[in-house]
Amino acid sequence: MNDELKSIWLKFFNWVMGNGPRPENEVLPPEPPPDLPFTQKPHDKFSRFHEATLKERYNQWLEIHGLHIFSILYSALSILTCLVIVVLLLATVAELPPFGHERNPANNEVIRRYVEHGWHETGAQNIVAGLILDYRAFDTFGESSVLFTAAVSVLMILGNSRSSKKYKFKQLHVYRNDDTILRGVAVMAIPVILMMGCVVVINGHLSAGGGFAGGAILSTALILCANAYGFESVRRFFNERIFIVSSSTALMIYALSKGYSFFTGANQLHSIIPKGVVGNILSAGLILPLNICVGLIVAGTLYGFYALFSEGDI
Amino acid sequence: MIDNMVAFNIPFVSIFMLMIAAIITPLLPRKKRIPEKLSCLVIFIVAILSAYLLYALTSSGQDISFNFPMGHFPAPWGNELRAGPLEAVLSLVFCVAMLLSLTGNFSSTAEDIPASRRQIFSVLVNLLTASLLALTYTNDLFTAYVFIEINTIAACAIVAVKEGPATTRAALRYLIMSLVGSGLVMIAICLLYDLTGHLLMQNMHGAIQVLMITREYAMPLTVSLGLVTTGLAIKSALYPFAAWLPDAHGTSTNASSAILSGLVLKGHVFTIIKIFYRVFGLEVIHALRMDTVIFILGVAAMIMGSVHALKQNNIKRMIAWSSVAQIGYIFLGVGLNTVAGIAAACLHIIVHACVKPMLFTAAGGLSNAAGHKKELHALMGTFYVNRWAGMGLIAGACSMMGIPAFAGFASKLSLTLASFDNKFIVWALAALATSSVLNALYYVPAVIVILTHNKNNPPKPAPVTKLYKFSMFVFLMINFYLGLFCVPLLRLITRGVNVL
């Protein structure tokens, strides 16, 4: 039954395609003459017959499939490496001292002095601020310099690309003049964010926060302003020149004031910087001005990155 | 401790002078190349200060080292710098090599880079020098990490300072590899802090000794050692992780290539030496088998770096692959895991820091004479156009091959002597011999090419500045000094390693 159906279908198919048995009086067009050896395109090495060598076949095969196989191998090896690292690190973490245990190696004389004497030795109520801006201020100077280095590097690579004819960046950021909702929210939010940022920076030695956190908050106000009113409006008060001058000046104040402190500390000289009364806004020695410097650097750098990566210029 | 109060402040003053120079440079005017001249001046002053520190530390005949507390709080609570003869001599060499790399390529930098970028290039050079000195002097592992970060970003940026797709691609590749390295180092430092409760090197050392006796936390300790070694090995281009190096060093401007190959790699290598020697201690490194791993990788780098260099047609890429082989020599010395081995490795750091910038400066001068072509066949006969560059290349090649009286001979000899009381002696000697022959296989043809007269297409005479001639002269003098008078230097380094 099945074969019969198939043969009927085949007949129907041949009829539709015109493949039916030819009538005997049909004149066929003459067949083209077979390709003779000398009409073939001569090959580089073999004039008559050319059988691809193993190497050529391998190269052809590589050309067709190479990229595909490479990408598969690459992904497989990456996943494998990541899995090995993940398993290794998880196994390591499982072996580490338990979190928060009192007999951990990290609970030693170093932490004890930070917690017990940090308050009156640094004058800062916020122990973390005292730790990063007084006990270990050299590290924080390095961290601020990392931001400065990154900012000048990105500025060098991407800067001036808006005006340069050599590289035309595609404008990723389409500025809409008529976004009433965004503008309405921004006009209310920006002053609050700015205030919040300033409070976090200035109270860095009294409560949680400090230069890094406050600077990040300040930069969000600038980014919101750029999105709502366009980069041109931000450029009126914060352009490339002001960015470089503010970052350099802030870092310079940090370097000079802390350099003085390091010098007097190491040579056991008397330092003229007063500690003040713990809890007052003007206290904790250099921590307040240093927080302001770090805040300026962080705010400028974060906004600078946003502007450079979206516009190609600050 | 040290009584000389001027010398006592030099580590701190050197780092801060360079940082302040870097911070003030963006505010300076660009005309008359003031930013670059300022960095040269500051690096020169720091070199003189380092020389004075070296004199003050060694003149008494005793092995002195001292700690400089950064601030009013003593070491485990505050940050600390540490200086001994080894640190002083390394910072002197870093400053001198940096200064000569800048002055030797002063005119080629102006050709490759526009003025606005040159200003930031000077900022980055100052930051790089400051971070190298901070890595040399620091006694605190977290400070080391912070300055590794500055070093990484500045090094990637001085690759990208020359405009063009090739340098941008090379810089991105370098950045990605370097950040993987930074991440591994960061994780390792976190683990080590969790295990020891300290970031100061000698306190960590004490805690690790206790851990080794009590056999507690053996696995996290091994993993952290592996991670920190891998991370820094990626940054210092040890062989299997060196794929980023030839692009980054071969495409950038000559000054950047010289600085990157001669100095940036060495900062990370010296950090590894400090971590092995001061944080873990040689016995712990041996117990955890890390010395064998480093030794094998060093041998692999010596052979494979030269094999890759043999395949190159571009002279800068050839010299860049040769750096991979030379880094292998340094790691061979570290892998011997003895004081003599580490001293030989430090001597090779110094030798390579002086010779590789000379080779890159010479290659830049020769390719300039050949009409900015860097292919080896295009350099035919260029020796007769720029003889100073030609002499630099020949002296550098002799040094890399280890011909007596040239700098490389001193370090290869001390590496050979250091491997005598080691169980790996056969492997070390075989690797040294093979690698020296391989070095000759690619440096000798380059020397023959530049010495062959090109009658068909003679290179056009190009002006050679006095500054270039002077820098090359100083490079050559240092090269001969290191080759002929290495024994006092090696003795000094050994004393420095003993008090490290």
Boltz contact constraints between the chains, C-beta under 6 A:
constraints:
  - contact:
      token1: [A, 92]
      token2: [B, 220]
      max_distance: 6.0
  - contact:
      token1: [A, 92]
      token2: [B, 223]
      max_distance: 6.0
  - contact:
      token1: [A, 95]
      token2: [B, 219]
      max_distance: 6.0
  - contact:
      token1: [A, 95]
      token2: [B, 220]
      max_distance: 6.0
  - contact:
      token1: [A, 96]
      token2: [B, 194]
      max_distance: 6.0
  - contact:
      token1: [A, 96]
      token2: [B, 220]
      max_distance: 6.0
  - contact:
      token1: [A, 105]
      token2: [B, 195]
      max_distance: 6.0
  - contact:
      token1: [A, 105]
      token2: [B, 196]
      max_distance: 6.0
  - contact:
      token1: [A, 105]
      token2: [B, 197]
      max_distance: 6.0
  - contact:
      token1: [A, 106]
      token2: [B, 197]
      max_distance: 6.0
  - contact:
      token1: [A, 108]
      token2: [B, 197]
      max_distance: 6.0
  - contact:
      token1: [A, 110]
      token2: [B, 76]
      max_distance: 6.0
  - contact:
      token1: [A, 113]
      token2: [B, 77]
      max_distance: 6.0
  - contact:
      token1: [A, 135]
      token2: [B, 73]
      max_distance: 6.0
  - contact:
      token1: [A, 135]
      token2: [B, 77]
      max_distance: 6.0
  - contact:
      token1: [A, 135]
      token2: [B, 78]
      max_distance: 6.0
  - contact:
      token1: [A, 136]
      token2: [B, 79]
      max_distance: 6.0
  - contact:
      token1: [A, 138]
      token2: [B, 70]
      max_distance: 6.0
  - contact:
      token1: [A, 138]
      token2: [B, 79]
      max_distance: 6.0
  - contact:
      token1: [A, 139]
      token2: [B, 142]
      max_distance: 6.0
  - contact:
      token1: [A, 139]
      token2: [B, 143]
      max_distance: 6.0
  - contact:
      token1: [A, 139]
      token2: [B, 146]
      max_distance: 6.0
  - contact:
      token1: [A, 142]
      token2: [B, 146]
      max_distance: 6.0
  - contact:
      token1: [A, 142]
      token2: [B, 147]
      max_distance: 6.0
  - contact:
      token1: [A, 143]
      token2: [B, 146]
      max_distance: 6.0
  - contact:
      token1: [A, 145]
      token2: [B, 150]
      max_distance: 6.0
  - contact:
      token1: [A, 146]
      token2: [B, 149]
      max_distance: 6.0
  - contact:
      token1: [A, 146]
      token2: [B, 150]
      max_distance: 6.0
  - contact:
      token1: [A, 149]
      token2: [B, 127]
      max_distance: 6.0
  - contact:
      token1: [A, 149]
      token2: [B, 150]
      max_distance: 6.0
  - contact:
      token1: [A, 149]
      token2: [B, 153]
      max_distance: 6.0
  - contact:
      token1: [A, 149]
      token2: [B, 154]
      max_distance: 6.0
  - contact:
      token1: [A, 150]
      token2: [B, 153]
      max_distance: 6.0
  - contact:
      token1: [A, 152]
      token2: [B, 120]
      max_distance: 6.0
  - contact:
      token1: [A, 152]
      token2: [B, 123]
      max_distance: 6.0
  - contact:
      token1: [A, 153]
      token2: [B, 153]
      max_distance: 6.0
  - contact:
      token1: [A, 153]
      token2: [B, 157]
      max_distance: 6.0
  - contact:
      token1: [A, 156]
      token2: [B, 117]
      max_distance: 6.0
  - contact:
      token1: [A, 156]
      token2: [B, 120]
      max_distance: 6.0
  - contact:
      token1: [A, 157]
      token2: [B, 160]
      max_distance: 6.0
  - contact:
      token1: [A, 244]
      token2: [B, 26]
      max_distance: 6.0
  - contact:
      token1: [A, 248]
      token2: [B, 23]
      max_distance: 6.0
  - contact:
      token1: [A, 248]
      token2: [B, 26]
      max_distance: 6.0
  - contact:
      token1: [A, 248]
      token2: [B, 27]
      max_distance: 6.0
  - contact:
      token1: [A, 251]
      token2: [B, 23]
      max_distance: 6.0
  - contact:
      token1: [A, 252]
      token2: [B, 23]
      max_distance: 6.0
  - contact:
      token1: [A, 255]
      token2: [B, 19]
      max_distance: 6.0
  - contact:
      token1: [A, 255]
      token2: [B, 20]
      max_distance: 6.0
  - contact:
      token1: [A, 259]
      token2: [B, 16]
      max_distance: 6.0
  - contact:
      token1: [A, 261]
      token2: [B, 71]
      max_distance: 6.0
  - contact:
      token1: [A, 262]
      token2: [B, 70]
      max_distance: 6.0
  - contact:
      token1: [A, 262]
      token2: [B, 71]
      max_distance: 6.0
  - contact:
      token1: [A, 265]
      token2: [B, 71]
      max_distance: 6.0
  - contact:
      token1: [A, 265]
      token2: [B, 72]
      max_distance: 6.0
  - contact:
      token1: [A, 266]
      token2: [B, 68]
      max_distance: 6.0
  - contact:
      token1: [A, 266]
      token2: [B, 69]
      max_distance: 6.0
